[in-house]
Amino acid sequence: MGMGRVAVSLAAVAAVTFTGFGGVATNAEAAAKYKFANCAALNKVYPHGVGKATAKDKTSGKRVTTFKKDTKLYKKIIANRSGLDRDKDGIACEKR
């Protein structure tokens, strides 16, 4: 059986790009993984927060060390909502 030509309209390509098709991630879905409305939403995905690889928790008690250490991820999250790192220690939404 030979392979026939398939005509694809620009509208069909745009539908895949913006609404997704199967396992294809859309631009909106890719950006959404860095956007959290608040710390409760972030902690559902990252239970102990997200921080720079070299970050140290600012606290007078026991420091949180179990946060996800990923500098690129932290920067993308903070670029979308800087208030998630209120104490400016390089860890967004840290919790035990």
BELJO-V422151 format. One record per pair of residues at least 24 apart in sequence whose ideal C-beta (glycine too) atoms are under 7 Angstrom apart, sorted by the first residue. I is the first residue (numbers start at 1). GAP is how many residues later the second one is. Records with the same first field share a line. If there is no record, write none. Layout:
I: GAP  GAP
//
This chain:
34: 42  43  46
35: 45
36: 41  45  48
39: 45  54
42: 42  50  51
43: 50  52
48: 46  47
49: 42  43  44  45  46
50: 24  27  42
51: 39  40  41  43
52: 38
55: 34  35  36
56: 33
57: 32  34  37
58: 29  31
64: 27  30  31  32
67: 24  27
//
